[in-house]
Amino acid sequence: MIHSMGSPQSRETPRSLIRLISFNTMLFTALVILMLGSIWLVVEVRDFQEQFQNFEKALIEERRTSVEDEVLRALDYIRYSERRRIGLVREEIERRVSEAHTIALEIYSQYAEELPKEEVQSLIIEVLRTIRFYEGEGYYFVNDLSGRNLLLADRPEWEGTDMYEVRDAEGKKVIQDMIDMVATNGAGFLRYRWSKPGEEGDDHSKLAFVRYFEPYNWYIGTGAYLEGEIDKIQLEVLEWIGRIRFGEEGYLFVVNEAGEIVSHYNQDIISESLIDYRDMEGTYVIREILELSQRSETGGFLRYYWEKPSTGKEAPKLSYIRGHERWGWAVGAGVYLDSIEKEIAAARGRFIAQTRNRVLTILLLYLVGVGISILWTNAIKNRIQIGVERFVDFFQVAADEYLPLDEDSVHYSEFRRIAAYANRMVHDQVLARKAINESLKEKETLLKEIHHRVKNNLQVISSILSLQADYVEDEEILEYFQESKGRIASMALVHEELYETESLAEVDFDEYCRRFVPTMINSYSRGASISLRFDTEAVLVPIDVAVPLGLVLNELTTNAIKHAFSDRESGTLTIRCRCEGEQLLLAVEDDGCGLEAGFDPAKSESLGMQLILNLSQQIGARLSIESEGGSRFLLLLPLDGCA
């Protein structure tokens, strides 16, 4: 809608460019800082969550590793104690056999030449028979290498019998193995199941040492029952395990095959069968412990509830369980999970405090950044405002007095260049006015000069836009600069035509079209091969119509060059300018892609189309659009020169 010139109340108050720039700059800076701060905050929160999760996993894994190491250390000690004790037993029975061998050899040496062989052998047997040790459980036995028994203090009824085929409770051929060992190595150890003096059954574990007695082709041996030795080892091990403590409330425990706790920090439950004990969640704890120790050779972890030493109440516990197969033990150690949860809660508090401090820091930096942005923007705004006010004052004064602007009073180079050109315009206007006042005869020359100078000044402004465009990287803004230069060129050419023709009031629009359109093709064709065709005739157009008509021609030509052949390498552009009756016809036609279906120029948001409509209305022209085999814009306006 166009308002007529009237009172100030009838016109809309324009917005302040300086305030707009200032506000937008501060808003943009605040939004950028806020966006960066938000991104940083999101990263911090994610980092906090990741660090905390890693800490929680590491802490639990550390506790799992700790209890597993304690159990493995206990099992290593059991194996070490067993090996050490068995080693002592081996040394002892080997020493006993060596003593028997020495006794037998001494008797043989002393009586072999004096007494018959049978008597010497009987003397050796009877001497060895009387020797007992290990509280009566230890004795000697003698066999020849054919398997015939000569001495067996535990089973005297077998003496003199052939024992070569005798097997122990596990089916092992004990005598044959001893004979093979002696025949091969002269001596050696053998483990088997055998009867025990004073006790029933023949399934007692025994470790024996035998040695070859060469004079009579015998082997002499003795052994130790390991059951008593294992009992001693177990007592020693359980005492050692019972003293172990780790962490705040960590301890080892041992459960035997019967479900009895044989080692525990709570002495009251030792030797008590808890096979049917269930925790607060109904878990049969001891059964689960035994099952886990028997199911996996490498053991595993078990969660359950158990009494906590510090509180005497059940608390969640995670234990590592592993079995000792030979003894039927389940050895375990655990950590109370509520203690871990306390550590995790403390760590969470530390992480939250660190994150809070970082958030406060970024908030402070944000406020500082916004403050600096406001100060910086205000400083620039003030300098720009001073420059603008200088120009406002200059133009107000120059309208009547033609006083130049002090170029040093403005701050920016762009303002100084505009000031220089404005001063030149003032100077030119002063000279032109002086010349007009001096001589009316020179009116025509002076008017031409004015047109020439206006054309030059418009070209200067176009050059300024070109220089300014060198500092712009945004393609859309560059296109705006290019379009503005085209519009300035269309107006400049009108003044150039007036300058170069005899008439100072009318422009030959045929000549105008032929000079103007090729320059537009060179500027906008972007490599496309566009053929130009003119269907024009000489038509004189008044200057008040020529300028808006030239702008319309610029917009129509630019639009056709830029859009009609955007997807083609070549095309034809036709310009028609001629009188039809009392009207001037100006048409711009192309054989390009045509307009979109349903195109309505009144609804177009394009600045160019708005200019076309407004300028057409301004000069009283009627615009029609066709889109068949391309696009065709026709402008018909009443013109006295066509009458």
Order of alpha helices (4+ residues) and beta strands (2+ residues): alpha-alpha-beta-beta-alpha-beta-beta-beta-alpha-beta-beta-beta-alpha-beta-beta-beta-alpha-alpha-alpha-alpha-beta-alpha-beta-beta-alpha-beta-beta-alpha-beta-beta
